[in-house]
Each structure stands twice: as C-alpha cells, then as structure tokens.
C-alpha cells in the first residue's frame, strides 16, 4: 500500500512538473535588449536627422525606418561617464553620485543589476568603466577598447556580439547587451592624434567612406573657416565608421535570428567634441539622435516630433518593457506609452546639467529647455574663471582663436566660450544654435522669469545643492533689474 501511495505521489509530482513546463513554454519569451551608443555624435550629423553630408549614416537611416525616431531626445549630462551613469541608474548625476569621471559611492540599483537578478545575461563592448557606475558590478561578458581595435573596428564588435548572443541562446537566457562604439570620439580619422594611435600597434580599419572638407557641412554654432572644415571632415569620416559598426551589429542580430525578439535602442552619449557642444548645456550638447526599434510594438517608420524624452527615462522604460518593477529611487519615468503610439502628458521639456570635465575642472551649469526656449544658469561664470575642455585642443578651436584676431564676430564667440555669462536665454525656434543671448532683452523678461522658476522647481524637487545659491542669484538679479528699470524711467 505504501508503495502504491508513493508511486501515485511521484506520478502526481511528475504531472505537475510537466504542466509547469508546458505553462512556461506557452508564455511569451523574455524581451532581449540591445543598446547601441555612439561616442560624441552630434544629433544633426546623422542622415535621418537631416544631415546634408552625402550617405553619411546609411545603416542608422535604415534602422530609423524600422522603428521610431524621437526628435526631442536629450541626455542629461553631456560628457561620457556622467551621461552613461544616468542611463544605467535612471537618476540625475547629483543623485546617483557620478558628476565626473569616477564611480558612485552610493548603494543604488542599476539597470544591469536589476536585469541580472531577473535572469538576464549581461554584456558590454567598449566604454566599460564609463558605463558601469557601480564599480563592483561585474558583467557576464565585458570586452573593452584594446580588444575592439581601439573601439573602432566594426568586425571586432560583430565577433564579440555574435559570441555573446550564442552563449545567451545556449544558456536559454534573455540578454542585455550594451554596444558602445568609440567613434566618433577624438582622435578623429586622419588627424595627427589618430595617426599616432595607429602607430602604437593596435590596428583598426579606416571608415568605409572618407570625407573631404568640401563635402561636409558646418553647423551654425561654428564659424565656416578652413580649420573648422578640416576637423569636421575628419569627424564625419569617424561618423561613417560608427555607422559601419552599427551595420555590422545589426547584421549579427539578423543572422542569429534574434531581431524579432530584441528591443534595439540607439543614441549618443553627448554632442560632438567641438566648441559650444560637448561638456555644455546647449542643444548641441545634450540633444541626441534616439531610435527605438521594437518589432510588434513600435510602428516602423514612426516619427515623434513633439514629445521630450531624456536619458534619465531610459532605465524605467526598459524595465517596464521587460515587465519588471521600477525601483522607487528612480528619477526618470517610462515613455512606454509613446512607444505604443499613445499620448503621454507632461512631455514638453527637459532638464540638463553639467558639472566637471575629464580633467576634473568644475563648471556647474543647469538648464531647462522646451520647444521655444533654452535657459542656462552658469553657476561658475564670474568673468575671470576660464572654461577649458578637450575640444579646445583641436585644430578647429585653434583656428577660431587665430581668426578672432581679425574677426570681431569670432572674437566674441571665443570670449563667450571661455567666460560665458551667469545666465543665457535662447529662442530655439529662430536660434537653435544658441548664438544670441536674450537675457537682457526686455521683451523676453516674462520668459526669463518663467524658466528661472522652472529651474528652481526642478532643483527643489530633486534636492540640488545649488538651490539656495541660485535663489540668492535670482533675487539679486531681479532687484538689480528693478533698479535699472527705475533709473531708465527718471
């Protein structure tokens, strides 16, 4: 009798296990995530974002037609490690503890750690320290710059990705893979620094197309002078190699049969390493070319022209897409409704910041922008302290300094880059390249007060240590403005 009972129990357990297996197999497979990032790609340099440079990004253009473009997408801190820390944590830089080129000391969850806890295999290629805000986190697969042709070899990236995907399939695990190109970061293709790096013995291929100074376009925030054109030609050649890398990665995804089950996002960590772009808060600093491809969910060829999203929203969006609860400490919010083609309220502006350069020089800047205005508060600007960043070592800026000797307009731009003003206000509809500061324009007084208040509200909501000093600055500025108005009326 005991034997019969035991046998019946075993049979019941076996049937239950079989039912569980069938139930698991009937469930939709977990969503895979492939994040592809560019390093210092200006939003306007991609073909799908309107670049006039011939055939500059054919693979990205194709990807954009397979998914959704966000035209008002921004990173929150326009320099590599802080920008990528925001992506990984869903928290603003002053809250996640990564304002510069170091790791956080805070005990906070990251996207990678949350996904791993839910059974995901995690991998990364390129920019490993910059993309891992919690230093103790260990990726299941991590391959960095030296093994990727200095982060500039499309086929090396493809090989690493293929190996990772096959291991994930063999282990029957969903995956999160972050593929970080080192293009078009300096040194640009064909520059003296690029030739020196090539001579160090780590080979990497040239771009599939190399551009000349006559073929490129000069953005409106830079002067059209020969040295600028020369450096931009080198930059655009590097942009083309970035696109080569994107194409190689997407082909691997297709060949491994994973394209239909993978959400692909593409964006840049910040704008071009050029004056008035990277390591600032201008539109060309933080605006990023953001694409989302998600077969079966995102409508192919869709173009979001109105809603604002930013890097702080990346983590919560990915977690919601994967059906995973969002940690309570996260500052951003999911834009899943937008991916489904639905409306989402309060998507009309973004807040961006900058704190310090890779050389650890601090230049605290805080900004708010929408479709009409960009307002920047430069907490560091006192007329004496000079702004310095990596772009000033290039031939473009050196050419600007030389041209400033004879051109008053370029002279004023160089001085503005170096010293700024405590406040900047730009009408983006007519001046997207931020060349005319309207802070002193009486007709913009109401707008100035509105954006000051918006920034103060953001500082208060997210506990910025700059709030009290900013309030004192605004109070002083308002009092001075009232005094000047009274003097003019006498």
Backbone torsions as a table, in degrees:
resi	resn	phi	psi	omega
1	UNK	NA	-42.6	178.8
2	UNK	-62.8	-38.3	179.3
3	UNK	-63.3	-40.8	179.5
4	UNK	-65.1	-41.9	179.2
5	UNK	-64.0	-43.4	179.3
6	UNK	-62.8	-43.3	178.8
7	UNK	-62.3	-39.3	178.1
8	UNK	-65.3	-38.1	178.3
9	UNK	-65.0	-41.7	178.9
10	UNK	-64.3	-40.7	179.0
11	UNK	-63.8	-42.7	179.3
12	UNK	-63.1	-41.3	178.8
13	UNK	-63.9	-40.7	179.7
14	UNK	-64.2	-40.9	178.9
15	UNK	-65.3	-40.1	178.3
16	UNK	-62.8	-44.0	178.3
17	UNK	-61.7	-41.7	179.2
18	UNK	-62.7	-41.0	178.1
19	UNK	-63.4	-40.6	179.2
20	UNK	-63.6	-41.8	179.5
21	UNK	-62.4	-45.2	179.8
22	UNK	-63.6	-38.2	179.5
23	UNK	-64.7	-41.6	178.8
24	UNK	-64.6	-40.5	-178.7
25	UNK	-68.2	-26.5	-179.2
26	UNK	-79.7	-17.3	179.1
27	UNK	-73.1	152.2	177.0
28	UNK	-63.8	138.8	179.6
29	UNK	-64.6	152.9	178.9
30	UNK	-62.4	147.4	-177.8
31	UNK	-77.7	131.7	173.6
32	UNK	-86.8	152.2	-179.8
33	UNK	-127.8	126.4	171.2
34	UNK	-121.4	112.9	175.1
35	UNK	-103.1	122.5	176.8
36	UNK	-111.9	125.1	179.2
37	UNK	-120.6	145.2	169.9
38	UNK	-96.0	159.4	179.8
39	UNK	-113.4	104.9	178.1
40	UNK	72.0	37.5	175.9
41	UNK	-91.3	123.0	176.0
42	UNK	-70.9	143.2	-178.0
43	UNK	-59.2	-34.1	-174.6
44	UNK	-82.2	-1.0	-176.4
45	UNK	-87.8	-9.2	-179.8
46	UNK	-89.4	144.7	179.5
47	UNK	-58.9	-43.4	-177.9
48	UNK	-68.8	-12.2	175.1
49	UNK	-102.8	13.4	170.7
50	UNK	100.9	7.9	179.1
51	UNK	-60.7	136.2	178.9
52	UNK	-88.7	-1.8	178.6
53	UNK	-71.9	126.7	-169.9
54	UNK	-60.5	126.5	170.4
55	UNK	51.2	42.5	-171.7
56	UNK	-75.3	-38.6	-176.5
57	UNK	-136.5	66.5	-176.7
58	UNK	-61.5	-36.7	-178.7
59	UNK	-72.7	-40.9	175.9
60	UNK	-66.3	-36.6	177.8
61	UNK	-61.9	-41.0	178.7
62	UNK	-65.6	-42.9	178.0
63	UNK	-61.0	-39.9	-178.9
64	UNK	-63.3	-31.4	178.4
65	UNK	-76.9	-15.6	179.0
66	UNK	-94.2	-5.5	-177.0
67	UNK	-143.9	-145.2	-177.2
68	UNK	-118.4	135.9	173.2
69	UNK	-97.8	136.5	169.7
70	UNK	-108.1	113.8	-176.7
71	UNK	-80.5	-20.7	177.7
72	UNK	-115.3	59.7	178.2
73	UNK	-107.0	139.5	-176.9
74	UNK	-138.3	149.2	162.2
75	UNK	-87.0	165.1	-174.6
76	UNK	-98.4	-19.4	-178.7
77	UNK	-146.1	109.6	-164.6
78	UNK	-83.1	59.0	169.8
79	UNK	-157.0	152.7	-160.7
80	UNK	-53.2	-66.5	-170.5
81	UNK	-64.7	-46.3	175.2
82	UNK	-61.2	-39.4	179.5
83	UNK	-60.7	-45.7	-177.7
84	UNK	-72.5	-28.2	176.1
85	UNK	-67.0	-35.9	175.8
86	UNK	-63.1	-44.2	177.3
87	UNK	-56.3	-44.1	-173.1
88	UNK	-76.7	-24.9	-173.6
89	UNK	-111.5	-19.7	-174.1
90	UNK	68.4	20.2	-178.0
91	UNK	-126.0	146.8	175.2
92	UNK	-64.2	156.1	-171.5
93	UNK	-57.2	-42.6	-177.9
94	UNK	-70.1	-15.2	178.8
95	UNK	-97.1	-32.3	179.1
96	UNK	-87.2	-10.3	174.8
97	UNK	89.0	11.4	180.0
98	UNK	-120.3	80.7	177.2
99	UNK	-89.8	-14.3	-178.3
100	UNK	-143.4	-153.5	-174.5
101	UNK	-92.7	73.5	177.6
102	UNK	-160.2	170.6	179.6
103	UNK	-93.1	159.9	179.8
104	UNK	-76.1	149.3	172.6
105	UNK	-99.6	-1.5	-178.4
106	UNK	-81.0	147.3	176.5
107	UNK	-91.1	88.2	-175.2
108	UNK	-130.7	150.1	175.5
109	UNK	-73.5	152.3	173.0
110	UNK	-119.9	164.2	177.4
111	UNK	-57.0	-43.6	-177.5
112	UNK	-63.9	-41.7	-177.7
113	UNK	-69.6	-38.5	178.4
114	UNK	-64.3	-44.8	180.0
115	UNK	-65.4	-41.0	178.5
116	UNK	-61.0	-41.2	178.6
117	UNK	-61.5	-22.9	178.4
118	UNK	-98.7	17.1	171.7
119	UNK	95.6	7.9	-179.5
120	UNK	-81.8	146.2	168.8
121	UNK	-89.7	132.2	-174.5
122	UNK	-114.4	137.5	179.8
123	UNK	-145.9	157.7	-178.7
124	UNK	-149.8	142.1	174.9
125	UNK	-131.1	114.3	178.9
126	UNK	88.4	148.4	175.1
127	UNK	54.7	38.6	-172.1
128	UNK	-63.1	-55.4	179.5
129	UNK	-60.4	-39.1	-178.0
130	UNK	-67.6	-22.2	-175.4
131	UNK	-105.3	7.9	-177.8
132	UNK	-123.9	85.0	-172.4
133	UNK	-64.9	-33.8	176.1
134	UNK	-95.2	108.3	-170.1
135	UNK	-59.5	-29.8	-176.4
136	UNK	-75.0	-14.3	-179.4
137	UNK	-69.3	132.5	178.6
138	UNK	-116.0	118.9	177.2
139	UNK	-67.8	152.4	174.0
140	UNK	-66.2	-30.9	174.8
141	UNK	-143.3	124.8	-179.8
142	UNK	-136.4	120.6	178.6
143	UNK	-128.6	127.8	-173.7
144	UNK	-113.4	-172.5	-167.3
145	UNK	-47.3	-49.4	-176.0
146	UNK	-61.3	-32.0	-179.7
147	UNK	-86.5	4.5	-178.3
148	UNK	-122.6	30.0	-177.5
149	UNK	59.9	50.7	-175.2
150	UNK	58.6	28.2	-179.8
151	UNK	73.1	21.6	-173.8
152	UNK	-134.2	21.9	-178.7
153	UNK	-117.6	104.4	-177.5
154	UNK	-55.7	-39.5	-176.7
155	UNK	-71.5	-32.2	175.8
156	UNK	-65.4	-41.7	175.6
157	UNK	-60.8	-43.3	-178.7
158	UNK	-61.8	-41.3	-179.9
159	UNK	-65.0	-44.0	179.4
160	UNK	-63.0	-44.7	-180.0
161	UNK	-63.4	-44.4	-179.1
162	UNK	-60.5	-45.0	179.2
163	UNK	-61.0	-43.2	179.5
164	UNK	-63.2	-46.6	-177.8
165	UNK	-62.3	-39.7	179.8
166	UNK	-67.3	-37.2	177.0
167	UNK	-66.9	-38.8	177.9
168	UNK	-64.4	-42.4	178.5
169	UNK	-64.6	-42.5	-179.9
170	UNK	-63.3	-38.4	178.0
171	UNK	-82.7	-0.9	-180.0
172	UNK	54.1	46.9	179.8
173	UNK	-118.1	142.6	167.0
174	UNK	-68.9	162.8	-175.5
175	UNK	-134.6	153.7	166.6
176	UNK	-123.9	115.9	-179.4
177	UNK	-124.7	130.9	179.7
178	UNK	-110.9	109.4	-178.9
179	UNK	-102.9	110.0	-172.6
180	UNK	-112.2	103.5	173.8
181	UNK	-69.2	147.0	172.6
182	UNK	-92.0	-3.6	170.7
183	UNK	-88.5	150.0	-4.6
184	UNK	-95.5	42.8	175.8
185	UNK	-62.6	152.2	171.6
186	UNK	-59.0	148.6	0.3
187	UNK	-77.3	133.9	178.6
188	UNK	-69.0	154.9	-178.0
189	UNK	-60.3	130.4	176.7
190	UNK	88.5	-4.7	178.1
191	UNK	-77.2	166.4	178.5
192	UNK	-61.6	-39.5	179.8
193	UNK	-66.0	-35.6	177.0
194	UNK	-63.9	-43.6	179.1
195	UNK	-64.0	-36.7	177.2
196	UNK	-65.6	-41.3	-179.5
197	UNK	-66.6	-37.7	177.2
198	UNK	-62.6	-35.4	-176.5
199	UNK	-74.1	-7.9	-178.4
200	UNK	-80.5	-1.8	170.9
201	UNK	99.2	2.5	174.7
202	UNK	-106.0	98.7	-172.9
203	UNK	-72.2	149.7	170.8
204	UNK	-151.9	152.5	-170.6
205	UNK	-80.2	160.0	171.8
206	UNK	-74.7	165.3	174.4
207	UNK	-63.4	159.5	178.8
208	UNK	-70.0	-14.7	172.3
209	UNK	-147.9	138.3	179.7
210	UNK	-114.0	133.8	-173.8
211	UNK	-102.8	151.7	177.5
212	UNK	-103.4	162.3	179.0
213	UNK	-57.7	-27.0	-178.8
214	UNK	-76.7	-19.0	-174.8
215	UNK	-91.4	-12.0	-171.7
216	UNK	-95.8	173.3	174.3
217	UNK	-117.1	142.9	178.8
218	UNK	-97.8	119.9	179.1
219	UNK	-65.6	157.0	-172.5
220	UNK	-66.7	-14.7	-179.7
221	UNK	-87.9	-1.0	177.2
222	UNK	-121.0	148.7	177.1
223	UNK	-76.4	146.8	179.9
224	UNK	-87.5	83.5	178.0
225	UNK	-124.1	160.7	-174.1
226	UNK	-55.2	-43.2	-177.9
227	UNK	-66.0	-35.4	176.6
228	UNK	-65.5	-44.4	179.4
229	UNK	-63.3	-39.5	179.6
230	UNK	-61.5	-46.8	-178.6
231	UNK	-69.6	-36.5	178.7
232	UNK	-67.0	-33.1	175.4
233	UNK	-62.3	-40.9	176.3
234	UNK	-64.8	-42.1	178.9
235	UNK	-61.8	-48.9	-177.6
236	UNK	-65.2	-30.8	173.6
237	UNK	-63.7	-39.0	176.6
238	UNK	-68.2	-34.9	175.0
239	UNK	-59.6	-41.9	179.7
240	UNK	-62.3	-38.1	178.9
241	UNK	-70.5	-34.2	170.3
242	UNK	-54.5	-47.8	-179.5
243	UNK	-63.1	-35.7	174.6
244	UNK	-58.7	-41.1	180.0
245	UNK	-66.3	-42.5	177.4
246	UNK	-59.5	-45.5	179.8
247	UNK	-61.5	-41.9	179.6
248	UNK	-63.3	-41.6	-179.5
249	UNK	-66.2	-43.6	-177.9
250	UNK	-68.6	-32.1	175.5
251	UNK	-65.0	-39.9	177.3
252	UNK	-61.4	-43.8	179.6
253	UNK	-59.5	-42.2	177.0
254	UNK	-63.5	-49.3	-175.1
255	UNK	-65.3	-27.6	178.1
256	UNK	-88.5	2.9	175.8
257	UNK	70.3	30.1	-174.4
258	UNK	-115.0	1.7	-175.3
259	UNK	-63.6	-38.0	-176.6
260	UNK	-73.5	-20.7	-177.8
261	UNK	-108.0	15.4	-175.3
262	UNK	-125.3	128.7	170.7
263	UNK	-84.6	121.8	179.8
264	UNK	-109.8	128.3	170.8
265	UNK	-122.0	143.3	174.5
266	UNK	-128.1	137.4	171.8
267	UNK	-161.6	171.2	174.9
268	UNK	-107.5	149.9	-178.4
269	UNK	-74.4	-19.9	176.8
270	UNK	-176.4	-179.1	-178.6
271	UNK	-79.8	-178.2	-176.4
272	UNK	-58.7	145.9	174.1
273	UNK	-76.8	84.8	-178.4
274	UNK	-151.7	159.1	176.9
275	UNK	-53.3	136.8	178.3
276	UNK	69.1	22.5	175.6
277	UNK	-128.2	-106.6	-177.2
278	UNK	-50.7	148.6	-179.1
279	UNK	59.6	40.4	175.4
280	UNK	-146.6	-171.6	178.2
281	UNK	-121.4	18.8	177.0
282	UNK	-74.6	168.1	179.2
283	UNK	-60.5	-36.5	178.0
284	UNK	-76.9	-2.3	173.4
285	UNK	-86.9	-47.5	-167.7
286	UNK	-109.3	-21.6	-178.5
287	UNK	-68.5	134.8	-173.0
288	UNK	-130.6	146.6	178.4
289	UNK	-81.4	96.8	-170.2
290	UNK	-104.3	124.4	176.9
291	UNK	-121.9	140.4	172.9
292	UNK	-127.2	121.4	173.6
293	UNK	-115.2	121.8	-179.1
294	UNK	-144.9	92.3	-176.9
295	UNK	-55.6	133.2	179.2
296	UNK	88.2	-12.5	179.6
297	UNK	-122.2	-56.4	-179.7
298	UNK	-86.3	128.3	179.6
299	UNK	-69.0	126.6	-179.8
300	UNK	-62.3	138.4	177.9
301	UNK	76.0	15.5	180.0
302	UNK	-83.7	151.2	-171.3
303	UNK	-137.7	105.9	179.0
304	UNK	-86.5	109.4	-173.7
305	UNK	-100.3	-2.5	-170.9
306	UNK	-126.0	-34.1	-172.9
307	UNK	-82.9	141.2	178.4
308	UNK	-96.4	130.1	171.8
309	UNK	-128.4	160.7	177.6
310	UNK	-145.8	170.7	-173.6
311	UNK	-59.3	-29.6	-179.9
312	UNK	-64.2	-16.9	179.4
313	UNK	-89.2	-8.7	-173.5
314	UNK	-63.9	-52.2	-177.3
315	UNK	-58.2	-52.5	-179.3
316	UNK	-62.7	-31.8	178.7
317	UNK	-66.9	-45.6	179.6
318	UNK	-63.3	-43.0	-178.9
319	UNK	-64.3	-41.5	177.7
320	UNK	-65.1	-39.9	178.3
321	UNK	-59.8	-33.7	-179.5
322	UNK	-87.3	-1.0	-179.9
323	UNK	74.0	30.4	-176.5
324	UNK	-114.8	138.4	-180.0
325	UNK	-61.7	142.0	-179.7
326	UNK	-87.8	129.5	-179.9
327	UNK	-58.3	148.4	-175.1
328	UNK	-69.7	-18.8	-176.2
329	UNK	-80.8	-7.6	-172.2
330	UNK	-68.7	136.0	179.6
331	UNK	-86.9	-35.5	-177.9
332	UNK	-77.0	176.9	176.3
333	UNK	-139.0	148.7	-176.3
334	UNK	-63.3	140.3	172.3
335	UNK	-107.7	32.0	176.6
336	UNK	-53.6	-41.8	178.8
337	UNK	-55.8	-37.7	179.8
338	UNK	-66.2	-37.2	178.9
339	UNK	-64.9	-30.9	178.3
340	UNK	-84.2	1.2	179.8
341	UNK	83.2	16.6	-179.5
342	UNK	-98.6	166.5	176.9
343	UNK	-80.3	150.7	175.6
344	UNK	-141.6	123.5	-174.5
345	UNK	-72.0	160.3	173.9
346	UNK	58.7	47.5	177.2
347	UNK	-120.8	45.4	-173.2
348	UNK	-110.8	-2.5	-179.2
349	UNK	-156.9	164.5	175.4
350	UNK	-135.3	157.3	178.0
351	UNK	-117.7	128.6	-178.1
352	UNK	-129.1	157.3	-176.8
353	UNK	-143.9	162.5	168.2
354	UNK	-144.3	145.0	-176.4
355	UNK	-123.9	-56.4	-177.5
356	UNK	-153.0	156.7	-178.6
357	UNK	-84.7	176.1	177.5
358	UNK	-64.4	-22.6	176.2
359	UNK	-83.8	4.4	178.9
360	UNK	66.2	25.5	169.3
361	UNK	-84.2	127.3	-174.9
362	UNK	-94.9	131.5	177.1
363	UNK	-139.0	74.9	-175.2
364	UNK	-62.1	124.9	178.9
365	UNK	-133.9	143.6	-179.7
366	UNK	-136.7	136.4	-173.5
367	UNK	-143.2	152.3	170.4
368	UNK	-134.4	139.4	177.3
369	UNK	-147.6	153.6	171.7
370	UNK	-135.5	-158.6	-177.0
371	UNK	-72.5	-18.4	-175.5
372	UNK	-99.6	-46.4	-171.9
373	UNK	-133.2	153.0	167.5
374	UNK	-120.2	124.3	177.5
375	UNK	-118.0	130.7	-179.3
376	UNK	-126.8	134.9	171.5
377	UNK	-111.1	115.5	178.7
378	UNK	-97.3	93.4	-175.4
379	UNK	-64.9	-20.2	-175.1
380	UNK	-90.4	-17.3	-169.7
381	UNK	-73.8	115.2	178.4
382	UNK	-130.5	9.9	-179.5
383	UNK	83.2	-6.5	-178.7
384	UNK	-120.0	-43.6	-178.0
385	UNK	-70.8	126.2	-174.7
386	UNK	-99.6	134.7	177.4
387	UNK	-78.7	129.9	178.1
388	UNK	-133.6	133.3	173.9
389	UNK	-145.9	178.9	-171.7
390	UNK	-65.7	-28.1	-177.7
391	UNK	-65.3	-21.8	-177.3
392	UNK	-75.2	-7.9	175.0
393	UNK	-88.2	-4.9	-178.3
394	UNK	-85.7	167.5	-177.8
395	UNK	-69.2	-25.1	-180.0
396	UNK	-64.1	-51.1	-178.5
397	UNK	-68.5	-38.4	176.5
398	UNK	-59.5	-38.0	176.2
399	UNK	-66.1	-36.2	177.0
400	UNK	-64.0	-43.7	179.3
401	UNK	-61.2	-40.9	178.2
402	UNK	-65.5	-45.3	-179.4
403	UNK	-65.9	-26.4	-179.6
404	UNK	-63.9	-19.3	179.7
405	UNK	-67.1	-25.1	-178.1
406	UNK	-121.5	-12.0	-178.1
407	UNK	-113.7	110.3	178.3
408	UNK	-59.4	-36.3	-179.2
409	UNK	-64.1	-47.4	179.2
410	UNK	-68.3	-35.2	176.0
411	UNK	-57.3	-45.4	-179.1
412	UNK	-64.9	-36.6	179.3
413	UNK	-67.2	-41.3	178.7
414	UNK	-63.7	-44.4	179.2
415	UNK	-63.0	-38.9	178.5
416	UNK	-64.5	-41.2	178.6
417	UNK	-61.8	-42.7	-175.3
418	UNK	-72.0	-41.3	-168.5
419	UNK	-117.7	-22.2	-178.9
420	UNK	54.3	-167.0	170.6
421	UNK	-135.2	155.1	-177.9
422	UNK	-56.0	-34.7	178.4
423	UNK	-128.4	146.2	174.7
424	UNK	-136.0	139.6	178.4
425	UNK	-138.4	126.4	-176.8
426	UNK	-129.5	137.8	175.0
427	UNK	-87.1	100.1	-169.8
428	UNK	-67.9	-26.0	-179.0
429	UNK	-66.0	-30.8	-179.8
430	UNK	-112.2	-15.8	-176.2
431	UNK	-139.7	64.2	-176.8
432	UNK	-65.0	-21.6	-179.1
433	UNK	-90.2	6.8	172.8
434	UNK	54.7	62.0	179.9
435	UNK	-110.1	-9.2	-178.0
436	UNK	-129.1	103.2	-179.0
437	UNK	-76.2	123.6	-173.6
438	UNK	-104.4	13.3	-176.8
439	UNK	-57.3	-38.6	-177.4
440	UNK	-88.6	2.1	-178.3
441	UNK	-79.2	115.5	-177.9
442	UNK	-57.4	-31.3	-178.2
443	UNK	-71.6	-11.5	-179.8
444	UNK	-106.7	12.0	-175.5
445	UNK	-60.3	-41.9	-178.8
446	UNK	-65.4	-41.7	177.9
447	UNK	-63.3	-42.5	179.9
448	UNK	-58.2	-46.6	-179.6
449	UNK	-64.4	-37.9	-179.5
450	UNK	-62.8	-44.7	-176.8
451	UNK	-77.5	-30.0	171.1
452	UNK	-58.3	-46.0	-178.7
453	UNK	-65.6	-39.2	178.4
454	UNK	-61.4	-42.5	179.8
455	UNK	-66.9	-42.5	178.7
456	UNK	-61.3	-39.9	178.6
457	UNK	-62.6	-41.4	179.2
458	UNK	-64.3	-45.6	179.4
459	UNK	-58.2	-41.2	-179.5
460	UNK	-69.0	-43.4	-177.6
461	UNK	-61.8	-38.1	-174.0
462	UNK	-108.6	16.7	170.1
463	UNK	64.9	41.8	178.4
464	UNK	-71.4	133.9	178.6
465	UNK	-70.0	-11.5	-179.8
466	UNK	-85.5	-3.9	-172.0
467	UNK	-58.6	-51.2	-174.2
468	UNK	-65.4	-42.4	178.3
469	UNK	-66.3	-34.3	177.8
470	UNK	-66.7	-42.6	177.8
471	UNK	-59.8	-43.2	178.9
472	UNK	-63.1	-40.1	178.8
473	UNK	-62.6	-46.1	-179.0
474	UNK	-64.2	-42.4	179.0
475	UNK	-60.1	-43.7	178.9
476	UNK	-63.8	-44.5	-178.4
477	UNK	-63.6	-40.5	179.2
478	UNK	-66.5	-41.2	178.7
479	UNK	-64.4	-42.2	179.3
480	UNK	-64.9	-40.2	178.7
481	UNK	-63.8	-41.5	178.2
482	UNK	-64.4	-39.6	177.5
483	UNK	-63.2	-44.1	-179.7
484	UNK	-65.5	-38.7	178.0
485	UNK	-63.0	-41.5	179.5
486	UNK	-66.1	-38.1	179.1
487	UNK	-65.3	-39.1	-179.5
488	UNK	-68.2	-27.8	-177.3
489	UNK	-81.7	-10.5	179.4
490	UNK	-70.7	NA	NA
